[in-house]
């Protein structure tokens, strides 16, 4: 993006990592519902135009209301696109885990994430790109890192 002349500015209440701009809104250990509880205020304060969601791991690993985790994710995406209608939401799938609890739920959860982002109804998400007049966009990374990290 920077090579194309776009200014980059990571935003959020946290600072982490060796990058020159380490601002972020990452919350280690948080579940989908906990992220949703702060989303409106964070979006209003920082006004991001690209939002990355790498969440769901803690819901699955903690066996926290797993059957409704995709519904909570869908509701969170809707919440984000309502609060930041011009934003693009990038959703990462849950990576392979050594936790038997998490791994038991991961394939189905990831499949449902893909369905959520392909859906044109409800969350306003789609992987085809932003259409004229469409507000917001959501897409999923269906290619998680390999087990060896590559």
C-alpha positions as CSV (number, residue, x, y, z in Angstrom):
1,X,0.0,0.0,0.0
2,X,2.8,2.4,0.9
3,X,4.4,1.7,-2.5
4,X,1.2,2.8,-4.1
5,X,1.3,6.1,-2.3
6,X,-1.1,5.3,0.5
7,X,-0.1,6.6,3.9
8,X,-0.2,3.9,6.6
9,X,-1.0,4.6,10.2
10,X,-1.7,1.7,12.5
11,X,-4.1,2.7,15.3
12,X,-5.3,1.4,18.6
13,X,-4.8,1.7,22.3
14,X,-2.0,-0.8,22.5
15,X,1.6,-0.7,21.3
16,X,3.4,-4.0,20.7
17,X,6.1,-5.4,18.5
18,X,9.3,-4.1,16.8
19,X,7.5,-2.2,13.9
20,X,8.1,1.5,13.5
21,X,4.3,2.0,14.1
22,X,3.3,-0.7,16.6
23,X,-0.2,0.8,17.5
24,X,-2.9,-1.9,17.5
25,X,-6.1,-2.9,19.2
26,X,-5.0,-6.5,19.9
27,X,-6.2,-8.2,23.1
28,X,-4.5,-11.5,23.8
29,X,-6.8,-14.0,25.4
30,X,-10.0,-12.2,24.6
31,X,-13.1,-13.9,23.1
32,X,-15.4,-12.6,20.3
33,X,-17.9,-11.2,22.8
34,X,-15.2,-9.3,24.7
35,X,-14.0,-7.7,21.5
36,X,-17.6,-6.8,20.6
37,X,-18.0,-5.1,24.0
38,X,-15.4,-2.5,23.2
39,X,-15.8,-2.3,19.4
40,X,-18.1,0.7,19.1
41,X,-16.0,3.0,21.4
42,X,-12.7,1.9,19.8
43,X,-14.0,2.4,16.2
44,X,-15.4,5.8,17.1
45,X,-12.1,6.9,18.7
46,X,-9.6,5.6,16.1
47,X,-11.7,5.6,12.9
48,X,-9.8,2.8,11.0
49,X,-10.5,2.1,7.4
50,X,-9.0,-1.4,7.4
51,X,-9.8,-3.7,10.3
52,X,-8.2,-7.1,10.8
53,X,-9.9,-9.8,12.9
54,X,-7.8,-12.7,14.0
55,X,-10.3,-13.9,16.7
56,X,-12.2,-17.0,17.6
57,X,-9.2,-19.0,18.9
58,X,-10.0,-18.3,22.6
59,X,-13.7,-19.2,22.1
60,X,-12.8,-22.5,20.7
61,X,-9.9,-23.3,23.0
62,X,-11.9,-22.3,26.1
63,X,-14.9,-24.3,24.8
64,X,-16.9,-21.1,25.3
65,X,-20.3,-21.4,23.7
66,X,-18.7,-22.9,20.6
67,X,-21.9,-23.6,18.6
68,X,-22.8,-19.9,18.6
69,X,-19.2,-18.6,18.0
70,X,-19.9,-18.1,14.3
71,X,-23.0,-16.1,15.1
72,X,-21.1,-13.9,17.5
73,X,-18.5,-13.3,14.7
74,X,-21.2,-12.5,12.2
75,X,-22.8,-10.0,14.7
76,X,-19.4,-8.4,15.4
77,X,-18.7,-7.9,11.7
78,X,-22.2,-6.3,11.3
79,X,-21.4,-4.1,14.3
80,X,-18.1,-3.0,12.8
81,X,-19.6,-2.3,9.4
82,X,-22.4,-0.3,11.0
83,X,-19.9,1.8,13.1
84,X,-17.3,2.1,10.3
85,X,-19.3,1.8,7.1
86,X,-16.5,2.6,4.8
87,X,-14.1,0.1,6.4
88,X,-12.8,-3.1,4.9
89,X,-12.8,-6.0,7.4
90,X,-10.2,-8.7,6.9
91,X,-11.1,-11.9,8.7
92,X,-8.4,-14.5,9.4
93,X,-9.3,-18.1,9.8
94,X,-8.1,-19.9,13.0
95,X,-4.8,-21.7,12.4
96,X,-4.0,-25.3,13.2
97,X,-3.6,-25.9,16.9
98,X,-1.9,-28.3,19.2
99,X,-4.9,-27.9,21.6
100,X,-7.2,-30.9,21.1
101,X,-10.2,-28.8,22.3
102,X,-9.6,-26.1,19.8
103,X,-8.6,-28.4,16.9
104,X,-11.8,-30.3,17.3
105,X,-13.9,-27.2,16.5
106,X,-11.5,-25.4,14.1
107,X,-12.5,-26.8,10.7
108,X,-16.2,-26.2,11.1
109,X,-15.6,-22.7,12.6
110,X,-13.4,-21.8,9.7
111,X,-15.9,-23.1,7.2
112,X,-18.6,-21.0,8.8
113,X,-16.3,-17.9,8.7
114,X,-16.0,-18.3,4.9
115,X,-19.8,-18.6,4.6
116,X,-20.3,-15.5,6.7
117,X,-18.0,-13.4,4.6
118,X,-19.4,-14.7,1.3
119,X,-22.9,-13.9,2.4
120,X,-24.4,-10.8,0.9
121,X,-27.2,-10.7,3.4
122,X,-27.0,-9.5,7.0
123,X,-23.4,-8.6,7.4
124,X,-22.9,-6.9,4.0
125,X,-19.8,-9.0,3.4
126,X,-18.5,-10.4,0.2
127,X,-15.2,-11.6,-1.2
128,X,-15.7,-10.1,-4.7
129,X,-14.7,-6.6,-3.7
130,X,-16.6,-3.4,-3.0
131,X,-19.4,-2.7,-5.5
132,X,-20.4,0.8,-6.4
133,X,-22.6,2.2,-3.7
134,X,-21.8,-0.6,-1.3
135,X,-20.6,0.4,2.1
136,X,-17.9,-1.7,3.8
137,X,-16.5,-5.0,2.8
138,X,-15.5,-8.1,4.5
139,X,-13.3,-10.9,3.3
140,X,-11.7,-14.0,4.8
141,X,-8.2,-15.3,4.5
142,X,-8.9,-18.9,3.6
143,X,-5.2,-19.9,3.4
144,X,-4.0,-20.0,7.0
145,X,-0.3,-20.5,7.7
146,X,0.9,-24.1,7.3
147,X,1.7,-26.1,10.4
148,X,5.4,-25.3,9.9
149,X,4.6,-21.6,9.9
150,X,5.2,-21.1,6.2
